[in-house]
Amino acid sequence: MNVVLPDNSKLELPEGSTGLDAARAIGPKLAEQAVLVRANGSVQDLRLPLRDGQQIRFLTTRDSADPDALYVLRHSSAHLLAEAVRRLYPGVKIAIGPPVENGFYYDFEFPEPVHEGDLAKIEEEVKREIAEGREWSREEISRDEARKRFEAEGEPYKVELVDTAEGDISLYTQGDFTDLCRGPHLQNAQPIKALKLTGLAGAYWRGDEKNTQLTRIYGTAFYSQADLDAYLERLEQARARDHRKLGVQLDLFHFDEHSPGSPFWHPKGMVIFNELEDLRRRENARRGYVEVKTPLIYDKTLWQTSGHWEKFRENMFLIPLGDEHIFAIKPMNCPGHMLLFGSDLRSYRDLPLRYAEAAPLHRNELAGALHGLTRVRHVTQDDAHIFCTREQITEELDGCIAYLRDLYALFGLEPRAEFSTRPDNKLGTDDEWDFSEGELQKALERHEIAYVVGAGEGSFYGPKIDLHVTDALGRSWQLGTIQLDRQMPQRFGLTYMGADNAEHPVFVIHRALLGSLERFIGILTEHYGGAFPYWLAPVQVRILPVGESHREAAQALAEQLAGVRVEVDESDETVGKRIRNAEVEKIPFAVVYGDKESDESLAIREHGGGQTTLSLADFRAKLATLSPWQAGAEPSLTS
């Protein structure tokens, strides 16, 4: 057989040759350094056979930044962790241990509680294994053999995984530890040059709170100590920027156990929330959207019609009324907008019709999944649904992408996309999905937005573009989504009357660009480290009168800064302490006002910078340049 190398040359191999056989045929150095093979674009364990005609590329220890190379390194590290834990804690039950973004974890049922202080001992044991040397071997056995093996070892979680697995059962062994696993894995432990266990958490077996709560040990691993050191430094920066910590420190919001996953917004936090809401409304109005408001609670028959009752019921808050009626608090706006569109006869002259609504939504997220503002139960989306004809789809998708580009640029964010295609539980025909997927993919390519394909990750009613950005610390976040849907309007019987006086099917573009305002504010808080840009800052200017005799003049100065969110700090603390407070609270400008200051000479301290002297007129002119729109002009991203 032949395989195709990256330079398009062919490598002839015996039938059934593995990736490692191919690496050896090319050279001993490559065989030694190879950690993974990409075959036709998909990652594959080196131990698996190749197929005739496959295009292959080897990943080696030199590809230390490649996500797939890190994936296999961390997957193998997770198995070393399981081996170490089983040796240190006899009687422990082993669950699952996958690689994840930035590291790996393994879930265990310990015979006794373990604590953060135990991680150092476990980490030392993992490092001893690496120093001692470990190689991974792979074998395939029957389902019955695998079940008997793990039953004999007293591993109930592995037995359950065997019973629910699809396809062949593969095992990987290193040292005296064998694990049920599909792979891929390293050849040996030598490439693991740096490893760190990073924390403990509780985790329910298979994410179901009705199941046993396990102990999850998190860790990370790299091909070099320098890469680990850089990661740990970024981790420290991320802790300092944690929006949950800054939210309290800056008096923006808090959470309370009486309503888990639902933020309590403080006045300063509401300034940010309302600025984003104002931005959303202004830009929607400029782009032809109409604001609507729909109910929060619907009878279950609505959700049955939309398909959400079958697909999303576990995430909905249900309200039983009597023995027969069940209502649900809406987790999304789509079905209500379908009813709104269907409340009247629609003509082709009415289209496109762009409904916008930022209603409060509620989703019954698992308690263990909640995380500050970035995973909440009370969600406010910058939501919209565009009802259009088939011929209008291209222009409407172009409008959505132009909008999101303008919007993200305001925050210094560059969008990239995941293009998610039809799932197994899709509604509709393959022809319908071919058309919808084609429209979204062409839109991405027209606008030259980088994207990856998420095969099978689309919504049950249509394909989607999920929008991602990278923050100041290099972390990736998912924000908005654009979805093209033929199924839901069809389920609601929605049509429009064409110029030919015949009914035609209507298409719907679902789109939320910021995503949820809660999540977006959480991301922005970390992106800016709490030092929001001037136009978003809850307090934009703080005036610090030097002494009691200067308070009246400071108040007069505040009045002259009309349109600016300004405070006067009249506390009895020293000027130095009040300057420090303004810096800690990340207020963009602090103005010290004493005997030497006047409207012609103000002492201005900029957050993170030094002190300058400006006249009041010049200071106002400077502030006007710091908004995305000029002061006194009609605000717009496009002005």
N, C-alpha and C positions, 0 to 999 in steps of 0.2 A: 504494500500500500504506500501511498504518498501523502505527506502533509505539506502545507504551504507555510513558509517562514515569512517574517515581516517584510523582507525585501522581495517577496513574491517568488523566490526560488523554491524548488521542491526538494523535500528530503525523503528518500526512499527508506522504508522500514519494513521489517517482517510483520505480517498480519498479527494483530493483537498487541502491538507494542504500546507501552505506557508513555506518559509524558516524561518520566525519568529516563526511559530507554532512548527517547528522542534527544534529551539533553546530553546523555552520554555519547550518542552518535555525533553530536556537534563538537563536544569537547569535555574533558574531565573538570575543567574549572567551572563551566556552566553547570554541570551535573552537581558539583559540590555546593554552589551558591543558589541554585534554583529553590524556590519556596512554593511555587504555584505555576500553573499554566493557564493561559486564557485560550480557549478553543472556541472558534467562531464567536468571540466576544464574551463568552461565559466562562466564569472561573471553574477550574477543575483540579481535583487532587492529582498530584504527580503520579500516584500509584494506579490511577484508572487508565484503561486502554483508550487510545485515540482511534478515530475513525478515518477512513480513507477520504482525502480531499479537505479535511479540516484545516482552517487557517489557525496557526498557533503562535503565541508569543509567551515567552517565559518571563516571569517576575522573579527577581533575585534579591538577595540581601542589599543590593545597591538601590533598589526601588523603595527606600525606607519611608518615603512620603506617600506612596501609592495606597489609596484606601483598601484595595484588595490585598496588597502585601501586608498591611497592618492587620487586616481582618484575620488572615491565617495565623499570624504570629500571636494574636490575642486569643484566638480560638484554642490554640495549643497551650497557651498560658493558663486558660481556664481549666483545662484538664490537669495540668500540674497542680493547680490549687486544689482540685478535688482529691487528687492523690495525697497531698499533704494533709488535708483536713481528715481524711479517713485514717491516716496513720496516727495523727495526734489525738483524735477523738473516736475511739472504738465505739461502735454502735450507732454512729451517725448514719442517717439515711440521705442518699444523694438524689437530687432532683434533676435540674437542667442547668447548663452553663454556657450560654452563647456569647460571642463577641457582640458588642454594641458600639455606638458612636463614642469615640474617645476611650474605649477600654473593653472590659468584659465583666461578667458577674457569674456567680454560681450560687444556686439555692440549695440549702441544706435543712434537714430536720435534726437538730442537735439533741443528744440525750440530756444535756444540761445547758443553761443559758451561756452564751458567749458575749463578750463586750468589746468595745473599741480597743481596750488595752490588750486584748488577745491577738490583734492583727499583727503586731510586730513578731510574735512567736510563729504565727502561721507563715508570714512573709519569709522569715528566716528559713523555714523548712522548704518552701518553694525554691529559694535561692540555692539551698543545699542540693536539691534535686538537679537543678540546672548545672551546678558545678560537678556533680557526680556523673552527669550525662544521661540523657534520655533519648531514645529513638521511638518513632511511632510505626507500628505495623497495622495493616488493615486486613480484615477478613469478613466474608459474608457467610451468614448461617441462616437456617430456616427460622421461621417465626416460633415454632414449637421449641426448638433448641434454645433460642434466646429467652423465651419465657421461663423454661426450666432453669436456665443458668441464673437469671436474676431472682427467681423465687428462692433458689438454694442460697443465694447471697443475702437474702433478706432485704431486697431493694424494691419495695412496693411501687415507687414512682417509676422506676425503669420498667417494671412489669406492665404498668398502665400505658406507658409510652409504646411498648411493643404491641399491645393490643390495639392501639389506635393508629399505629404507623401504616403508611402506604408503601407498597413496593418492597424491595429486598431489605433485610435487616443487616446493617453493617456495624462492625465493632472496630474500635481503635484501642490498641494497647500500648502503654509506655510503662516501663518498669514492671511493677506487680499490679498495675491498675488497668482495668479494662472498662471502657465506657461505650454505651450505645450512642452512635453518632454517625451522621452522614458525611462528616468532614467538610472541607478539606483540612489537612494538618501539615505542619512542617515535617521535613524528613527527620530532624533531630532538634534538640533544644539549644544548640550552639548559637543560632541567630538571636536568641533572647538575651540581649545585652543589658537591659534595664527593665526592672519590674517594680511596681509599687501597689500595695493594697491600700485603697483609698477610703473605704467606709463600710458601714453595716446598715441594713435596713430590713424592715419586715416586708414580706411578700406572700400573698396567698397563692397556693398551688393553682396553676393555670389561671391566675388573675381573678379567681372567683372567691368572694369573701365568705362563701359557705364552706369552702375547703380549709384544710389545715394551713395555719400561718407558718411560713418557713422563715429562715434567716438568710438574707441575701448578702453575700460578701462581694463588694465591688473592687476592681483593680484596673490597672492599665499596664501596658508593656510597649517597649520601643526597641528599635534596632540599635540605638546608641544612647548612652547616658546623657549626652548633650540634648537629644530630643526630649528625653524625660524631664530634664531640668527645665527646659523651655516650657514644657507643658505644665509643670507644677507652678512655674511663675505665672502663667496665664490663669491657672486655677486660683491662685492667690488674688490676682486682679479681679477675677470673676466674683470671688467672695466679697471683695470690697465693694463691688458694683451690684451685689445681689439686690434686686428690686424690693424684696420683702424687708430687708434691713433698711434700705434707703426710704422706703415708703413710710416707715415709722419715724426715722430720723428727720425727714423733711416734712413730716406732718401731712402726708398725702392721703393715706388710707390705712385701714387695719382690717383684720378678720376677727370673727368671734365665733365661738363654738356653737352659739345658738342658731347660726345659719352658715354651716360649713360651705366653703367654696363661693361665698357671696361677699364681695368687698363692701366695706362701709367707707364711702368717699368723704373725706374731710374737705373743708372749703378750699384749701390750696389744691388738692387733687382735682376738685371739680373745675377749677380754672383750666387745667390741662384738658380734662374731658370735654368741657364746653368749647374750648378753642378748636379741638378736633371736630366736634359736632358742627360748629360754625363753618369750618373749612369744608366739611362734607356737604352741607346744605348749599353753600355758595357755589361750589364747583358743580354739584348736581344740577342746580338751576341753570347754570351757564351752558350745560351740556344737554339740556332738553329733558331732564328727568322731572317727574312730578311727584311731590311728597304725598304719601298715603298713610293711613293708620288702620290696622286690622285687629280683630280681637285676640286676646291672649289665650283663651280657652275654647276648645272645640270638642264636639261629640266624636266618639271613636270612629263613627262612620266616615268622617272626613279623612282620617288617617288610613282607613282601609282603602278608600278610593285612591289616595296618593301613593299607597304602597309602603308608607312608613310604619303602619301597624305591624306588618310582618317583618320588616327589615330593621326597625329602629325602636321598637316598643320598650326594650330593656333600658334604654336611655331616656325614657320619657317619665315625667311625673304625672301619675294618674289620679283622678278624682272620681271615686265611685259616688253616684247619686242614686240612692234606692237600690233595688235588686237588679235592675236591668240596664240602667244608663251608666256609662263610663265616659268621663270627659278627660282630656289631657291638656296640660299647659304646653303651649307650643314650643318646640325646640328649634324651629326654623319658620320663616315667613312664607315659604313657597306655596303651600296649599291655600293659605288665605288669599294670596295674590291671584291664584287660579280662580277662586270664587269671585274676586273683585272683577277680574277681566270678564268672567262669564255672566256677570250681572246685567249685561246689556248686549244687544246685537252690535257686532263690530264690523266696520268696513275697511277695505284696504286703505282708505283715506285716513283712518285712525292710526295706522301703523307707520313706523314703529311706535309702540307705547312703552314708556320707560317708567316703571313704578320704583320708587325708593322709599325705604322704611328702616329706621334704626330702632326697632322695638326691642324691649327686654325679652330675651329667650331663656329658657331653663332646660338644662340637660342633666340627667341623673348620672353624673360621672362617679366612678368608684371613689371612695374616700381616700384610698391609697394612691390614686392618680392625681389628686388635687395638688396644685403647686402654685401658690401665690396668685398673681394675676394671669399667669400663662396657662393655667388649667383650672377653670372655674365652672361653677354650676349656673351662675347668672351671667349670661352672655349678651353683649350689645353689638351686633354686627352692622357695619356700613353696607347694608344689604340692598340689592336692587334686582329686579327682574325685567328683562326687555322682551316684549312680545313683538315678533316681527315675521315677515314673510320669508320664504326660502331665499328669495333674491336679495333680501336685505341683510342676510347673515354676515357676509363679508364686511360690509361697511360698519355694521354694529360691532363686530369683533375688533376691527381696526380702531374704532372709537374707544373701546374698553382698554386696549393696550396703550393707546396714546395717553389716556387718562392715567393709567397706573404708572407710566413712565414719568409723567409730570409730577405725580403725587410722591413717588418714592424719591425723586431727585430733590424734593424739598427737604428731605431728611438725610441727604447724602447717601442714599441706598441705591444699589444697582440690582435690578431684578434678574433672576434666572428662573427656570421653570422645570417642573416635572410634568410631563405629558402622560396622563393616566388613561389607559385604554380599558376595553370592555372586561368586566369581571365575569366569573362563572354564573353568578345569579342575576345576570342582566335581564332587563325587560326589553322587548322588541326584537326585531329581526337583524340578521347579520348585515343585510343591505342598508338598513337604517343606521347601524353603527358604523359601517364603512363610510357613509356620507358624513356623519357627525365628526368622526375622528379625523377624516380628511380635511374638513373645514378648520378645525383647531390647529392641526399640524401646519397647514398652509399659512395660517395667521402668524404662528411663531416664526416661521421661516421668512415671511414677508418683512417682519419687524426685526429680524436678526437677533432674536432672544435665544441665548444658549439654553438647551434643554436636554434632559435625559428622559427615557421612556420608562414609565412605571407600568409594566405589563400586568393587566388584570386588576389595576388599582382604581379604576373609575368608579363613579357612583352607579348604583343599580339602574338609574334611569338615563345616564348619559356619560360620555367621556368628559374629562376636565383638565384644566391647566392649573396646577398648584404653584403659587408664586413663592419663591424663596429669596432671602437676602442674607448678606454676611455683615455682622456687626463690627464694632471697633476692635473687638478681641478676636476676630476671625471666626466666630461661631456662626453656624447657619441656623436661620429661623424660617419657618413657614409662616407666611402672612395670608394673602388673599387667595381667591380661586375664581376661575372663569369656567363655566360649564355650559355645554350646549345640549338641550333637552327637547326631544320630540315626544317622549313617553308620557310625562305627566300631563301636558295639555291634552293629549289624546285620551288619557284615563278620565279627565274631567269633561271630555266632549267639547273642547274649545275649537272654534273655527272663526274665520272671518269671511265676509262676502267680498268676492273679487270684482274687478271691473266687468267681468263676464256674467255677473249676477249669479254666480255659483259659489258654493261654500268650498273653502280651501283650508288645509291644516295650518295651524299656527306653530311656530317654533318659539322656544323660550331660552334666553341666555340668562343663567343665574350668575351673578357676580358680586363678590365682596372684595374690595381692594386692600383695605387695611386689615381685613379679617374681622376680628372682634376688637372693639376699642379697649376693653380690659387687657387683652393679651398684647395689643400694640403698645399701650402705655407701659406695661411691664418690660417689653423689649426695649422701648425707647429709654426708659430709666436706666437700664444696664448699658445700652449703647452709649449714652451720654454720661454715664456715671453719676446721674442725678443733676448734672450741670446742663439743664435744658437750654436750648437756644433762646435768645432774648424774647422772641415772639410767643414762646410757649411757657416761659418761666412764670410761676404763680405770683411771685413778687419780682418786678423788673428792676426797681430802684429802691434802695433804702437810704434815707437821709439820717445822718448822725449829728445832731446838735452837740457841740463840744460841752457847753454848760447850760444851766437852766435859763440863763439870759438869752440863749440863742434859739430856744424852742419856738418862739413866735415866728421868727424869720424862717426857720426850717419848715414850719407849717405853711407859711406863705409860698415858699419855694415849691412845696408839694402841690399846692393849688395851681401853680403855673405850669406844672407838668401834666396838664389835662390829657386824658387818653392813655396815660401810662399807669401801670399798676405799681403804686408807690406806697411805701410805709415810712413813718418817722419813728425812729427808735429813741424814745425819751426815758429809757431806763437809767438808773443811777450808776450803772457799771462804768468803768473807765472807757475812754475812747478806744484804746487798744483792744480791750475785751470785746467791745461792740463791733469793731472792724473784724476781729477774729470770728465772731458769731456769724457775721454776714458771709464770710468766706466759707465757713463750715456749712452754712445753709445754701451755699452755691448761688447766691443772689448775683445777677449779672453786674450790677453797678452799686457801689456804696459812695455816697457823697458826704464828706466831712464838712460841717458848717460851723465856723467859729468867727473870731474877730476879723481875720484876714479875708474871709470869703464874702462875696457879693454876687449879684447877677452877672457881673463882668468877669468874675474870677472864682470858679468853683473847683474844689479839690475832688477829683473823680478817681475812684479806685475800681478797676475792672477785675472781675473774678479771675484768679489765676495769673493776673498781670500786675503791673506797677501802677503808680499814681501819676495822673496828668492834670493839667490845669486847663479848663475850658470855660468860655462864657456860657450862660444859659442858652443863648440862641444857637451856639455851635453844638452844645450838648444835645439839644432837641433835634438838630439836623442830623447828628450822628445816630441817635436812636431811630430816626425815621428810615435810615438805610438798613437797619437790622431786621426789618420785617420782610416777608416774601413779597410784600406789596408796599408801595409808597404811601406814607401817611397822607390821609385826605383823599386818596384815590379809591375807587371801587375795588376791593380786594379780589384778586384772581391769580391763579397760578399762571395764566396765559397772558396777563397784562404786562 
